[in-house]
Amino acid sequence: MKSLIQNINKAFDHRIRLGIMSILMVNESADFSMLKELLGVTDGNLASHIKALESESYIIVEKQFIGKKPNTSYKATSEGKKAFKDHIDALEKLIQNS
């Protein structure tokens, strides 16, 4: 018998990472300020969770200048989108079987 939690992805076990991926699933990209404002987190907290998702290759970081100001934006990779969808599907199955 398969475990109901087998496909739950540990990379998304924190609410901030869940929030980052949720935002990136419905937006082509999001910059640091947008993520920080929407999630209501500190710079350091957001940065550490972004690094965790980046190390899993679930998001990519793009740095550019807008005018003379640096801007960092983030996009979900195709691998990240699939992993997140699989994670959400596993949560839904868990809820349905409870």
Biopython code that builds the backbone (N, CA, C, O; Angstrom):
import numpy as np
from Bio.PDB.StructureBuilder import StructureBuilder

atoms = [
    (1, "MET", "N", (0.842, -1.189, 0.000)),
    (1, "MET", "CA", (0.000, 0.000, 0.000)),
    (1, "MET", "C", (0.880, 1.243, 0.000)),
    (1, "MET", "O", (1.822, 1.351, 0.785)),
    (2, "LYS", "N", (0.566, 2.165, -0.877)),
    (2, "LYS", "CA", (1.321, 3.419, -0.946)),
    (2, "LYS", "C", (0.949, 4.322, 0.221)),
    (2, "LYS", "O", (-0.214, 4.409, 0.615)),
    (3, "SER", "N", (1.937, 4.976, 0.755)),
    (3, "SER", "CA", (1.701, 5.942, 1.816)),
    (3, "SER", "C", (1.015, 7.180, 1.243)),
    (3, "SER", "O", (1.355, 7.647, 0.156)),
    (4, "LEU", "N", (0.050, 7.699, 1.987)),
    (4, "LEU", "CA", (-0.665, 8.893, 1.535)),
    (4, "LEU", "C", (0.236, 10.113, 1.470)),
    (4, "LEU", "O", (-0.051, 11.057, 0.733)),
    (5, "ILE", "N", (1.317, 10.106, 2.229)),
    (5, "ILE", "CA", (2.197, 11.276, 2.248)),
    (5, "ILE", "C", (3.458, 11.080, 1.407)),
    (5, "ILE", "O", (4.365, 11.910, 1.445)),
    (6, "GLN", "N", (3.514, 10.006, 0.663)),
    (6, "GLN", "CA", (4.700, 9.684, -0.133)),
    (6, "GLN", "C", (5.081, 10.800, -1.103)),
    (6, "GLN", "O", (6.270, 11.083, -1.257)),
    (7, "ASN", "N", (4.128, 11.438, -1.757)),
    (7, "ASN", "CA", (4.431, 12.449, -2.767)),
    (7, "ASN", "C", (4.425, 13.879, -2.226)),
    (7, "ASN", "O", (4.511, 14.830, -3.003)),
    (8, "ILE", "N", (4.328, 14.040, -0.926)),
    (8, "ILE", "CA", (4.422, 15.374, -0.350)),
    (8, "ILE", "C", (5.894, 15.762, -0.338)),
    (8, "ILE", "O", (6.734, 15.042, 0.202)),
    (9, "ASN", "N", (6.191, 16.902, -0.937)),
    (9, "ASN", "CA", (7.568, 17.337, -1.156)),
    (9, "ASN", "C", (8.069, 18.156, 0.031)),
    (9, "ASN", "O", (7.489, 19.187, 0.369)),
    (10, "LYS", "N", (9.130, 17.699, 0.651)),
    (10, "LYS", "CA", (9.705, 18.370, 1.823)),
    (10, "LYS", "C", (10.164, 19.791, 1.496)),
    (10, "LYS", "O", (10.195, 20.641, 2.386)),
    (11, "ALA", "N", (10.518, 20.063, 0.256)),
    (11, "ALA", "CA", (10.962, 21.412, -0.130)),
    (11, "ALA", "C", (9.855, 22.449, 0.057)),
    (11, "ALA", "O", (10.130, 23.644, 0.173)),
    (12, "PHE", "N", (8.613, 21.993, 0.084)),
    (12, "PHE", "CA", (7.481, 22.910, 0.225)),
    (12, "PHE", "C", (6.839, 22.824, 1.606)),
    (12, "PHE", "O", (5.696, 23.245, 1.780)),
    (13, "ASP", "N", (7.555, 22.287, 2.585)),
    (13, "ASP", "CA", (6.944, 22.080, 3.893)),
    (13, "ASP", "C", (6.856, 23.348, 4.742)),
    (13, "ASP", "O", (6.224, 23.336, 5.799)),
    (14, "HIS", "N", (7.463, 24.413, 4.308)),
    (14, "HIS", "CA", (7.383, 25.668, 5.057)),
    (14, "HIS", "C", (6.410, 26.614, 4.355)),
    (14, "HIS", "O", (6.360, 26.674, 3.127)),
    (15, "ARG", "N", (5.651, 27.340, 5.141)),
    (15, "ARG", "CA", (4.608, 28.213, 4.571)),
    (15, "ARG", "C", (5.172, 29.285, 3.657)),
    (15, "ARG", "O", (4.498, 29.694, 2.712)),
    (16, "ILE", "N", (6.399, 29.755, 3.910)),
    (16, "ILE", "CA", (6.980, 30.786, 3.049)),
    (16, "ILE", "C", (7.331, 30.198, 1.691)),
    (16, "ILE", "O", (7.080, 30.830, 0.665)),
    (17, "ARG", "N", (7.905, 29.004, 1.666)),
    (17, "ARG", "CA", (8.224, 28.354, 0.387)),
    (17, "ARG", "C", (6.944, 28.019, -0.371)),
    (17, "ARG", "O", (6.880, 28.152, -1.593)),
    (18, "LEU", "N", (5.942, 27.590, 0.359)),
    (18, "LEU", "CA", (4.642, 27.323, -0.251)),
    (18, "LEU", "C", (4.088, 28.602, -0.867)),
    (18, "LEU", "O", (3.545, 28.583, -1.971)),
    (19, "GLY", "N", (4.230, 29.715, -0.147)),
    (19, "GLY", "CA", (3.763, 31.009, -0.645)),
    (19, "GLY", "C", (4.536, 31.473, -1.863)),
    (19, "GLY", "O", (3.940, 31.955, -2.827)),
    (20, "ILE", "N", (5.850, 31.335, -1.836)),
    (20, "ILE", "CA", (6.679, 31.746, -2.978)),
    (20, "ILE", "C", (6.246, 30.992, -4.226)),
    (20, "ILE", "O", (6.017, 31.591, -5.277)),
    (21, "MET", "N", (6.136, 29.674, -4.103)),
    (21, "MET", "CA", (5.761, 28.873, -5.268)),
    (21, "MET", "C", (4.342, 29.173, -5.732)),
    (21, "MET", "O", (4.076, 29.188, -6.934)),
    (22, "SER", "N", (3.437, 29.411, -4.807)),
    (22, "SER", "CA", (2.061, 29.743, -5.185)),
    (22, "SER", "C", (2.028, 31.024, -6.010)),
    (22, "SER", "O", (1.323, 31.110, -7.015)),
    (23, "ILE", "N", (2.795, 32.015, -5.575)),
    (23, "ILE", "CA", (2.865, 33.284, -6.306)),
    (23, "ILE", "C", (3.474, 33.081, -7.687)),
    (23, "ILE", "O", (2.984, 33.630, -8.674)),
    (24, "LEU", "N", (4.543, 32.291, -7.756)),
    (24, "LEU", "CA", (5.220, 32.083, -9.038)),
    (24, "LEU", "C", (4.433, 31.180, -9.983)),
    (24, "LEU", "O", (4.676, 31.198, -11.190)),
    (25, "MET", "N", (3.507, 30.402, -9.465)),
    (25, "MET", "CA", (2.674, 29.558, -10.325)),
    (25, "MET", "C", (1.632, 30.379, -11.080)),
    (25, "MET", "O", (1.215, 30.001, -12.174)),
    (26, "VAL", "N", (1.215, 31.492, -10.503)),
    (26, "VAL", "CA", (0.168, 32.302, -11.140)),
    (26, "VAL", "C", (0.701, 33.587, -11.762)),
    (26, "VAL", "O", (-0.050, 34.331, -12.394)),
    (27, "ASN", "N", (1.995, 33.851, -11.586)),
    (27, "ASN", "CA", (2.646, 35.004, -12.190)),
    (27, "ASN", "C", (3.855, 34.512, -12.967)),
    (27, "ASN", "O", (4.544, 33.589, -12.532)),
    (28, "GLU", "N", (4.111, 35.118, -14.102)),
    (28, "GLU", "CA", (5.279, 34.713, -14.889)),
    (28, "GLU", "C", (6.561, 34.891, -14.087)),
    (28, "GLU", "O", (7.476, 34.071, -14.165)),
    (29, "SER", "N", (6.616, 35.970, -13.319)),
    (29, "SER", "CA", (7.759, 36.220, -12.449)),
    (29, "SER", "C", (7.313, 37.149, -11.329)),
    (29, "SER", "O", (6.234, 37.739, -11.381)),
    (30, "ALA", "N", (8.159, 37.267, -10.324)),
    (30, "ALA", "CA", (7.903, 38.187, -9.213)),
    (30, "ALA", "C", (9.247, 38.683, -8.719)),
    (30, "ALA", "O", (10.211, 37.922, -8.642)),
    (31, "ASP", "N", (9.306, 39.976, -8.382)),
    (31, "ASP", "CA", (10.571, 40.479, -7.857)),
    (31, "ASP", "C", (10.581, 40.354, -6.336)),
    (31, "ASP", "O", (9.566, 40.041, -5.714)),
    (32, "PHE", "N", (11.751, 40.606, -5.756)),
    (32, "PHE", "CA", (11.952, 40.438, -4.327)),
    (32, "PHE", "C", (10.954, 41.267, -3.524)),
    (32, "PHE", "O", (10.367, 40.780, -2.558)),
    (33, "SER", "N", (10.766, 42.524, -3.929)),
    (33, "SER", "CA", (9.861, 43.416, -3.193)),
    (33, "SER", "C", (8.428, 42.910, -3.209)),
    (33, "SER", "O", (7.723, 42.975, -2.201)),
    (34, "MET", "N", (8.005, 42.407, -4.359)),
    (34, "MET", "CA", (6.636, 41.880, -4.478)),
    (34, "MET", "C", (6.450, 40.676, -3.550)),
    (34, "MET", "O", (5.457, 40.587, -2.828)),
    (35, "LEU", "N", (7.416, 39.751, -3.578)),
    (35, "LEU", "CA", (7.316, 38.569, -2.714)),
    (35, "LEU", "C", (7.311, 38.974, -1.243)),
    (35, "LEU", "O", (6.519, 38.464, -0.450)),
    (36, "LYS", "N", (8.194, 39.885, -0.895)),
    (36, "LYS", "CA", (8.301, 40.332, 0.499)),
    (36, "LYS", "C", (6.989, 40.956, 0.971)),
    (36, "LYS", "O", (6.520, 40.673, 2.073)),
    (37, "GLU", "N", (6.405, 41.801, 0.132)),
    (37, "GLU", "CA", (5.151, 42.464, 0.499)),
    (37, "GLU", "C", (3.990, 41.473, 0.596)),
    (37, "GLU", "O", (3.228, 41.496, 1.563)),
    (38, "LEU", "N", (3.859, 40.611, -0.399)),
    (38, "LEU", "CA", (2.746, 39.657, -0.403)),
    (38, "LEU", "C", (2.824, 38.655, 0.744)),
    (38, "LEU", "O", (1.800, 38.257, 1.298)),
    (39, "LEU", "N", (4.043, 38.251, 1.099)),
    (39, "LEU", "CA", (4.209, 37.239, 2.136)),
    (39, "LEU", "C", (4.386, 37.826, 3.533)),
    (39, "LEU", "O", (4.239, 37.116, 4.528)),
    (40, "GLY", "N", (4.699, 39.117, 3.612)),
    (40, "GLY", "CA", (4.861, 39.764, 4.911)),
    (40, "GLY", "C", (6.024, 39.203, 5.714)),
    (40, "GLY", "O", (5.886, 38.921, 6.904)),
    (41, "VAL", "N", (7.171, 39.043, 5.061)),
    (41, "VAL", "CA", (8.345, 38.466, 5.718)),
    (41, "VAL", "C", (9.522, 39.446, 5.653)),
    (41, "VAL", "O", (9.490, 40.434, 4.919)),
    (42, "THR", "N", (10.554, 39.146, 6.437)),
    (42, "THR", "CA", (11.752, 39.976, 6.423)),
    (42, "THR", "C", (12.636, 39.617, 5.229)),
    (42, "THR", "O", (12.478, 38.559, 4.620)),
    (43, "ASP", "N", (13.562, 40.507, 4.907)),
    (43, "ASP", "CA", (14.493, 40.263, 3.802)),
    (43, "ASP", "C", (15.255, 38.955, 3.999)),
    (43, "ASP", "O", (15.322, 38.122, 3.095)),
    (44, "GLY", "N", (15.829, 38.784, 5.193)),
    (44, "GLY", "CA", (16.637, 37.602, 5.471)),
    (44, "GLY", "C", (15.842, 36.313, 5.406)),
    (44, "GLY", "O", (16.316, 35.305, 4.880)),
    (45, "ASN", "N", (14.640, 36.349, 5.940)),
    (45, "ASN", "CA", (13.783, 35.163, 5.928)),
    (45, "ASN", "C", (13.425, 34.784, 4.492)),
    (45, "ASN", "O", (13.511, 33.617, 4.111)),
    (46, "LEU", "N", (13.027, 35.771, 3.708)),
    (46, "LEU", "CA", (12.675, 35.509, 2.317)),
    (46, "LEU", "C", (13.890, 34.990, 1.552)),
    (46, "LEU", "O", (13.784, 34.021, 0.801)),
    (47, "ALA", "N", (15.034, 35.628, 1.740)),
    (47, "ALA", "CA", (16.249, 35.225, 1.019)),
    (47, "ALA", "C", (16.626, 33.772, 1.318)),
    (47, "ALA", "O", (17.030, 33.042, 0.413)),
    (48, "SER", "N", (16.499, 33.349, 2.573)),
    (48, "SER", "CA", (16.879, 31.972, 2.909)),
    (48, "SER", "C", (15.936, 30.959, 2.255)),
    (48, "SER", "O", (16.378, 29.892, 1.831)),
    (49, "HIS", "N", (14.665, 31.277, 2.170)),
    (49, "HIS", "CA", (13.715, 30.357, 1.536)),
    (49, "HIS", "C", (13.870, 30.359, 0.014)),
    (49, "HIS", "O", (13.677, 29.332, -0.635)),
    (50, "ILE", "N", (14.216, 31.504, -0.543)),
    (50, "ILE", "CA", (14.501, 31.559, -1.985)),
    (50, "ILE", "C", (15.714, 30.685, -2.297)),
    (50, "ILE", "O", (15.703, 29.943, -3.279)),
    (51, "LYS", "N", (16.745, 30.766, -1.483)),
    (51, "LYS", "CA", (17.945, 29.944, -1.690)),
    (51, "LYS", "C", (17.606, 28.456, -1.633)),
    (51, "LYS", "O", (18.128, 27.666, -2.421)),
    (52, "ALA", "N", (16.736, 28.077, -0.707)),
    (52, "ALA", "CA", (16.344, 26.670, -0.590)),
    (52, "ALA", "C", (15.647, 26.192, -1.865)),
    (52, "ALA", "O", (15.924, 25.094, -2.349)),
    (53, "LEU", "N", (14.756, 27.002, -2.403)),
    (53, "LEU", "CA", (14.051, 26.625, -3.634)),
    (53, "LEU", "C", (14.988, 26.656, -4.838)),
    (53, "LEU", "O", (14.879, 25.827, -5.741)),
    (54, "GLU", "N", (15.902, 27.615, -4.841)),
    (54, "GLU", "CA", (16.869, 27.697, -5.932)),
    (54, "GLU", "C", (17.811, 26.492, -5.915)),
    (54, "GLU", "O", (18.166, 25.973, -6.973)),
    (55, "SER", "N", (18.213, 26.048, -4.737)),
    (55, "SER", "CA", (19.121, 24.901, -4.649)),
    (55, "SER", "C", (18.459, 23.617, -5.144)),
    (55, "SER", "O", (19.151, 22.693, -5.573)),
    (56, "GLU", "N", (17.142, 23.549, -5.090)),
    (56, "GLU", "CA", (16.402, 22.399, -5.623)),
    (56, "GLU", "C", (16.120, 22.549, -7.118)),
    (56, "GLU", "O", (15.542, 21.655, -7.736)),
    (57, "SER", "N", (16.531, 23.687, -7.701)),
    (57, "SER", "CA", (16.265, 24.032, -9.109)),
    (57, "SER", "C", (14.782, 24.217, -9.389)),
    (57, "SER", "O", (14.318, 23.979, -10.504)),
    (58, "TYR", "N", (14.039, 24.644, -8.371)),
    (58, "TYR", "CA", (12.612, 24.900, -8.540)),
    (58, "TYR", "C", (12.329, 26.332, -8.976)),
    (58, "TYR", "O", (11.264, 26.613, -9.526)),
    (59, "ILE", "N", (13.268, 27.234, -8.736)),
    (59, "ILE", "CA", (13.138, 28.605, -9.206)),
    (59, "ILE", "C", (14.477, 29.056, -9.788)),
    (59, "ILE", "O", (15.536, 28.523, -9.457)),
    (60, "ILE", "N", (14.393, 30.059, -10.668)),
    (60, "ILE", "CA", (15.609, 30.677, -11.182)),
    (60, "ILE", "C", (15.592, 32.158, -10.793)),
    (60, "ILE", "O", (14.538, 32.782, -10.668)),
    (61, "VAL", "N", (16.777, 32.681, -10.611)),
    (61, "VAL", "CA", (16.955, 34.067, -10.199)),
    (61, "VAL", "C", (17.469, 34.843, -11.401)),
    (61, "VAL", "O", (18.415, 34.426, -12.069)),
    (62, "GLU", "N", (16.830, 35.980, -11.665)),
    (62, "GLU", "CA", (17.278, 36.848, -12.752)),
    (62, "GLU", "C", (17.582, 38.221, -12.182)),
    (62, "GLU", "O", (16.729, 38.851, -11.557)),
    (63, "LYS", "N", (18.814, 38.680, -12.405)),
    (63, "LYS", "CA", (19.221, 39.995, -11.921)),
    (63, "LYS", "C", (19.377, 40.917, -13.114)),
    (63, "LYS", "O", (19.957, 40.544, -14.134)),
    (64, "GLN", "N", (18.851, 42.129, -12.972)),
    (64, "GLN", "CA", (18.929, 43.117, -14.039)),
    (64, "GLN", "C", (18.903, 44.513, -13.431)),
    (64, "GLN", "O", (18.716, 44.676, -12.225)),
    (65, "PHE", "N", (19.088, 45.496, -14.267)),
    (65, "PHE", "CA", (18.954, 46.873, -13.829)),
    (65, "PHE", "C", (17.742, 47.471, -14.509)),
    (65, "PHE", "O", (17.545, 47.309, -15.713)),
    (66, "ILE", "N", (16.935, 48.161, -13.731)),
    (66, "ILE", "CA", (15.827, 48.936, -14.271)),
    (66, "ILE", "C", (16.224, 50.383, -14.030)),
    (66, "ILE", "O", (16.204, 50.878, -12.903)),
    (67, "GLY", "N", (16.586, 51.049, -15.128)),
    (67, "GLY", "CA", (17.212, 52.356, -14.981)),
    (67, "GLY", "C", (18.568, 52.130, -14.343)),
    (67, "GLY", "O", (19.395, 51.390, -14.875)),
    (68, "LYS", "N", (18.794, 52.755, -13.223)),
    (68, "LYS", "CA", (20.054, 52.558, -12.509)),
    (68, "LYS", "C", (19.874, 51.721, -11.253)),
    (68, "LYS", "O", (20.816, 51.547, -10.480)),
    (69, "LYS", "N", (18.667, 51.203, -11.048)),
    (69, "LYS", "CA", (18.391, 50.419, -9.845)),
    (69, "LYS", "C", (18.474, 48.923, -10.143)),
    (69, "LYS", "O", (17.915, 48.457, -11.136)),
    (70, "PRO", "N", (19.163, 48.178, -9.296)),
    (70, "PRO", "CA", (19.190, 46.725, -9.476)),
    (70, "PRO", "C", (17.819, 46.117, -9.149)),
    (70, "PRO", "O", (17.115, 46.579, -8.252)),
    (71, "ASN", "N", (17.469, 45.088, -9.888)),
    (71, "ASN", "CA", (16.196, 44.402, -9.669)),
    (71, "ASN", "C", (16.437, 42.908, -9.776)),
    (71, "ASN", "O", (17.030, 42.428, -10.742)),
    (72, "THR", "N", (15.972, 42.181, -8.774)),
    (72, "THR", "CA", (16.085, 40.725, -8.770)),
    (72, "THR", "C", (14.683, 40.145, -8.882)),
    (72, "THR", "O", (13.795, 40.464, -8.091)),
    (73, "SER", "N", (14.506, 39.295, -9.869)),
    (73, "SER", "CA", (13.203, 38.652, -10.026)),
    (73, "SER", "C", (13.388, 37.141, -10.063)),
    (73, "SER", "O", (14.489, 36.628, -10.266)),
    (74, "TYR", "N", (12.285, 36.456, -9.862)),
    (74, "TYR", "CA", (12.299, 35.003, -9.723)),
    (74, "TYR", "C", (11.228, 34.398, -10.614)),
    (74, "TYR", "O", (10.152, 34.968, -10.794)),
    (75, "LYS", "N", (11.540, 33.239, -11.166)),
    (75, "LYS", "CA", (10.593, 32.495, -11.994)),
    (75, "LYS", "C", (10.629, 31.035, -11.562)),
    (75, "LYS", "O", (11.678, 30.512, -11.184)),
    (76, "ALA", "N", (9.488, 30.396, -11.621)),
    (76, "ALA", "CA", (9.425, 28.955, -11.371)),
    (76, "ALA", "C", (9.935, 28.235, -12.615)),
    (76, "ALA", "O", (9.570, 28.585, -13.737)),
    (77, "THR", "N", (10.774, 27.236, -12.412)),
    (77, "THR", "CA", (11.254, 26.423, -13.531)),
    (77, "THR", "C", (10.172, 25.398, -13.894)),
    (77, "THR", "O", (9.225, 25.191, -13.135)),
    (78, "SER", "N", (10.322, 24.770, -15.042)),
    (78, "SER", "CA", (9.344, 23.733, -15.408)),
    (78, "SER", "C", (9.420, 22.584, -14.405)),
    (78, "SER", "O", (8.400, 21.982, -14.071)),
    (79, "GLU", "N", (10.627, 22.281, -13.926)),
    (79, "GLU", "CA", (10.792, 21.250, -12.901)),
    (79, "GLU", "C", (10.086, 21.676, -11.604)),
    (79, "GLU", "O", (9.439, 20.862, -10.946)),
    (80, "GLY", "N", (10.219, 22.945, -11.252)),
    (80, "GLY", "CA", (9.576, 23.464, -10.045)),
    (80, "GLY", "C", (8.062, 23.441, -10.147)),
    (80, "GLY", "O", (7.370, 23.104, -9.186)),
    (81, "LYS", "N", (7.553, 23.802, -11.315)),
    (81, "LYS", "CA", (6.098, 23.794, -11.523)),
    (81, "LYS", "C", (5.544, 22.381, -11.397)),
    (81, "LYS", "O", (4.498, 22.167, -10.784)),
    (82, "LYS", "N", (6.260, 21.411, -11.987)),
    (82, "LYS", "CA", (5.799, 20.026, -11.901)),
    (82, "LYS", "C", (5.855, 19.526, -10.458)),
    (82, "LYS", "O", (4.913, 18.893, -9.982)),
    (83, "ALA", "N", (6.951, 19.809, -9.769)),
    (83, "ALA", "CA", (7.099, 19.363, -8.379)),
    (83, "ALA", "C", (6.023, 19.982, -7.492)),
    (83, "ALA", "O", (5.476, 19.315, -6.613)),
    (84, "PHE", "N", (5.722, 21.252, -7.723)),
    (84, "PHE", "CA", (4.716, 21.922, -6.910)),
    (84, "PHE", "C", (3.320, 21.360, -7.204)),
    (84, "PHE", "O", (2.525, 21.142, -6.289)),
    (85, "LYS", "N", (3.033, 21.131, -8.477)),
    (85, "LYS", "CA", (1.734, 20.549, -8.840)),
    (85, "LYS", "C", (1.585, 19.161, -8.226)),
    (85, "LYS", "O", (0.526, 18.825, -7.696)),
    (86, "ASP", "N", (2.640, 18.357, -8.296)),
    (86, "ASP", "CA", (2.603, 17.024, -7.688)),
    (86, "ASP", "C", (2.377, 17.115, -6.178)),
    (86, "ASP", "O", (1.645, 16.310, -5.603)),
    (87, "HIS", "N", (3.007, 18.094, -5.550)),
    (87, "HIS", "CA", (2.853, 18.321, -4.109)),
    (87, "HIS", "C", (1.395, 18.675, -3.774)),
    (87, "HIS", "O", (0.814, 18.115, -2.845)),
    (88, "ILE", "N", (0.822, 19.595, -4.527)),
    (88, "ILE", "CA", (-0.568, 20.008, -4.292)),
    (88, "ILE", "C", (-1.508, 18.835, -4.539)),
    (88, "ILE", "O", (-2.453, 18.624, -3.779)),
    (89, "ASP", "N", (-1.254, 18.070, -5.599)),
    (89, "ASP", "CA", (-2.083, 16.887, -5.879)),
    (89, "ASP", "C", (-2.019, 15.890, -4.719)),
    (89, "ASP", "O", (-3.035, 15.304, -4.346)),
    (90, "ALA", "N", (-0.831, 15.700, -4.154)),
    (90, "ALA", "CA", (-0.670, 14.780, -3.022)),
    (90, "ALA", "C", (-1.438, 15.288, -1.797)),
    (90, "ALA", "O", (-2.060, 14.500, -1.086)),
    (91, "LEU", "N", (-1.395, 16.592, -1.551)),
    (91, "LEU", "CA", (-2.167, 17.167, -0.435)),
    (91, "LEU", "C", (-3.661, 16.969, -0.645)),
    (91, "LEU", "O", (-4.386, 16.639, 0.293)),
    (92, "GLU", "N", (-4.119, 17.171, -1.875)),
    (92, "GLU", "CA", (-5.544, 16.989, -2.171)),
    (92, "GLU", "C", (-5.969, 15.539, -1.945)),
    (92, "GLU", "O", (-7.047, 15.286, -1.408)),
    (93, "LYS", "N", (-5.133, 14.593, -2.350)),
    (93, "LYS", "CA", (-5.451, 13.180, -2.149)),
    (93, "LYS", "C", (-5.480, 12.848, -0.652)),
    (93, "LYS", "O", (-6.324, 12.078, -0.195)),
    (94, "LEU", "N", (-4.573, 13.423, 0.080)),
    (94, "LEU", "CA", (-4.535, 13.217, 1.529)),
    (94, "LEU", "C", (-5.826, 13.718, 2.175)),
    (94, "LEU", "O", (-6.397, 13.054, 3.041)),
    (95, "ILE", "N", (-6.275, 14.888, 1.748)),
    (95, "ILE", "CA", (-7.504, 15.468, 2.298)),
    (95, "ILE", "C", (-8.715, 14.612, 1.922)),
    (95, "ILE", "O", (-9.589, 14.359, 2.751)),
    (96, "GLN", "N", (-8.756, 14.181, 0.689)),
    (96, "GLN", "CA", (-9.891, 13.361, 0.221)),
    (96, "GLN", "C", (-9.976, 12.026, 0.947)),
    (96, "GLN", "O", (-11.069, 11.489, 1.130)),
    (97, "ASN", "N", (-8.837, 11.486, 1.362)),
    (97, "ASN", "CA", (-8.824, 10.183, 2.032)),
    (97, "ASN", "C", (-8.915, 10.288, 3.551)),
    (97, "ASN", "O", (-8.849, 9.280, 4.254)),
    (98, "SER", "N", (-9.063, 11.483, 4.040)),
    (98, "SER", "CA", (-9.149, 11.658, 5.505)),
    (98, "SER", "C", (-10.563, 11.521, 5.986)),
    (98, "SER", "O", (-10.822, 11.638, 7.184)),
]
sb = StructureBuilder()
sb.init_structure("model")
sb.init_model(0)
sb.init_chain("A")
sb.init_seg("    ")
for serial, (resi, resn, name, xyz) in enumerate(atoms, 1):
    if name == "N":
        sb.init_residue(resn, " ", resi, " ")
    sb.init_atom(name, np.array(xyz, "f"), 0.0, 1.0, " ", f" {name:<3s}", serial, name[0])
structure = sb.get_structure()
